[in-house]
């Protein structure tokens, strides 16, 4: 199961949280859900080299857009001019009131989305894909990742027949739900076709919630009256 589904969605509520935090009913849910996807695609298309890893949405009186990026300076611009322009564009294009905030990724070399974007950019610039992948994996392991897996698919090096190649270093327990695994996919558009890049990064096991459940059960057992 863990080998076939998106590793992020598979762990929602365990090691990952929902990127969109709001509630709506009926048709309004469909409209807001579609708007989230459209805003995400719009920002990623407008800033393709900003190292964007995740875009979160929180809806209240204002629509809060939180952008996780390895290059916050590219999005913010000089004296915050670029981020203010982005906010005005979102309000003009989608209506309503928007608030845009940036969160810097502290360890970009071990982030799956940043790794996938780096490999994608190097393939587009005609760098040998094996070298690009191996350099990214080496950097990720040096940055603290326990395991990295990369799959490259398409007409590699302009070959007539498309194929897939897998590169793996370390441990990637995709079926273990408490394993903190990040997943990202990117597409490198080249003159000889589109090359798909998939990246999995394993950061270790998460026991925090398990410990909380265990301590809560111990507390309830201690507070119960003894016979």
C-alpha positions in Angstrom: 0.0 0.0 0.0 2.7 2.5 1.0 4.5 1.9 -2.3 1.6 2.9 -4.4 0.0 6.0 -2.8 1.2 9.5 -2.2 3.4 9.3 1.0 2.1 12.7 2.2 -1.6 11.9 2.0 -1.0 8.4 3.4 0.2 10.0 6.7 -2.3 12.8 7.1 -3.2 13.1 10.8 -0.1 11.1 11.8 3.1 12.8 10.7 1.6 15.3 8.3 -1.2 17.9 8.7 -3.8 19.2 6.2 -2.4 22.0 4.0 -5.9 23.6 3.9 -7.4 24.4 7.3 -11.0 25.5 6.9 -14.6 24.2 6.8 -17.5 24.7 4.4 -20.7 23.0 3.3 -22.1 22.0 0.0 -21.3 24.0 -3.1 -19.2 26.4 -1.1 -16.8 23.6 -0.3 -16.3 22.8 -4.0 -15.7 26.5 -4.8 -13.2 27.0 -2.0 -11.4 23.8 -2.7 -11.0 24.7 -6.4 -9.8 28.1 -5.4 -7.1 26.7 -3.2 -5.8 24.6 -6.1 -5.9 27.5 -8.5 -4.1 29.8 -6.1 -1.4 27.2 -5.5 -0.8 26.7 -9.2 -0.8 30.5 -9.8 1.8 31.1 -7.2 4.0 28.2 -8.3 3.8 29.3 -12.0 4.5 33.0 -11.0 7.6 32.0 -8.9 9.1 28.8 -10.4 12.5 29.4 -8.9 11.5 30.4 -5.4 12.1 27.0 -3.8 8.5 26.6 -2.7 7.9 23.4 -0.7 4.4 23.8 0.6 1.5 26.3 0.4 -1.0 26.3 3.3 -4.4 27.9 3.5 -6.3 29.1 6.5 -9.7 30.8 6.0 -11.4 33.1 8.5 -12.3 36.7 8.0 -9.2 36.8 5.7 -7.7 34.1 3.5 -4.3 33.4 5.0 -1.8 32.0 2.5 1.4 30.6 4.1 4.2 29.9 1.7 7.1 27.6 2.8 10.1 28.5 0.8 13.9 27.9 0.8 14.4 31.3 -0.9 12.1 33.7 1.0 14.0 36.8 -0.3 12.8 36.0 -3.9 9.1 36.1 -2.8 9.5 39.1 -0.4 11.5 41.3 -2.7 13.1 44.6 -1.9 11.5 46.0 1.3 8.6 43.6 0.9 7.4 45.0 -2.4 7.1 41.7 -4.2 5.0 40.1 -1.5 2.7 43.1 -1.4 2.3 42.9 -5.1 1.4 39.2 -4.8 -1.2 40.0 -2.2 -2.9 42.6 -4.4 -2.8 40.3 -7.4 -4.5 37.5 -5.4 -7.2 40.0 -4.2 -7.8 41.3 -7.7 -7.9 37.8 -9.3 -9.8 35.8 -6.7 -11.7 38.5 -4.7 -11.9 38.8 -0.9 -9.1 39.8 1.5 -5.8 38.0 1.5 -2.9 37.8 3.9 0.4 36.3 2.6 3.1 35.2 5.0 6.5 33.4 4.3 8.1 30.7 6.3 11.7 29.8 5.6 12.7 26.2 5.2 15.5 25.7 7.7 17.1 22.7 6.1 16.4 22.9 2.3 19.0 20.2 1.3 16.8 17.6 3.0 13.5 18.8 1.8 11.8 16.6 -0.9 10.2 19.5 -2.8 13.5 21.5 -3.0 15.4 18.4 -4.0 12.9 17.6 -6.8 13.0 21.2 -8.0 16.8 21.2 -8.0 17.0 18.0 -10.1 14.3 19.4 -12.4 16.2 22.6 -13.0 19.4 20.7 -13.7 17.7 18.4 -16.2 16.2 21.3 -18.1 19.7 22.9 -18.3 20.9 19.6 -19.9 23.0 18.4 -17.0 23.4 14.6 -16.9 20.5 13.3 -14.8 22.6 10.7 -13.0 25.1 13.3 -11.8 22.2 15.7 -10.7 20.5 12.9 -8.7 23.6 11.6 -7.0 24.7 15.1 -6.0 21.2 15.8 -4.5 21.1 12.5 -2.6 24.6 13.1 -1.2 23.6 16.6 0.0 20.4 15.3 1.6 22.2 12.6 3.5 24.8 15.1 4.7 22.0 17.5 5.8 20.5 14.8 8.1 18.1 12.7 6.0 18.1 9.0 7.0 17.1 7.8 3.5 16.4 9.2 0.0 14.8 7.6 -3.0 14.6 9.3 -6.4 12.8 7.9 -9.5 13.4 9.6 -12.9 11.1 8.7 -15.8 10.8 9.6 -19.5 13.1 9.8 -22.5 16.3 10.0 -20.5 19.2 11.6 -22.4 16.9 11.8 -25.4 16.5 8.1 -25.8 13.9 6.8 -28.3 12.2 4.5 -25.7 11.1 6.0 -22.4 12.3 4.3 -19.3 12.5 4.7 -15.5 15.6 4.7 -13.3 15.6 4.4 -9.5 18.3 5.8 -7.2 18.2 5.0 -3.5 20.4 5.6 -0.5 19.6 4.7 3.1 16.3 3.4 4.5 12.8 4.4 3.2 10.0 2.6 5.2 7.0 3.6 3.1 4.6 1.2 4.7 5.4 2.4 8.3 2.8 5.0 9.1 4.7 6.6 11.9 7.7 7.1 9.6 8.1 10.8 8.7 8.5 10.5 4.9 8.2 13.5 2.6 7.2 13.1 -1.0 7.3 15.5 -4.0 7.0 15.2 -7.7 8.1 17.7 -10.5 8.1 17.7 -14.3 11.1 18.8 -16.3 10.0 20.0 -19.8 12.8 19.4 -22.3 13.1 19.5 -26.1 12.8 15.7 -26.3 9.8 15.4 -23.9 8.8 15.7 -20.3 10.9 14.0 -17.6 9.2 13.1 -14.4 11.0 13.4 -11.1 9.8 11.7 -7.9 11.5 12.2 -4.5 11.0 10.5 -1.2 12.9 11.6 1.9 12.9 9.8 5.2 13.5 11.9 8.4 12.9 9.2 11.1 10.1 7.8 13.2 7.6 10.0 15.0 6.6 8.7 18.5 5.2 11.9 20.0 1.5 11.0 19.5 2.1 7.4 20.6 3.7 8.7 23.8 0.8 11.1 24.4 -1.7 8.3 24.0 0.3 6.1 26.3 0.7 8.8 29.0 -3.1 9.6 28.8 -4.0 5.9 29.3 -1.6 5.7 32.3 -3.1 8.8 33.8 -6.6 7.5 33.4 -5.6 4.1 35.0 -4.0 6.0 38.0 -7.1 8.2 38.5 -9.5 5.2 38.6 -10.6 4.2 42.1 -8.9 1.0 43.3 -11.3 -1.9 44.3 
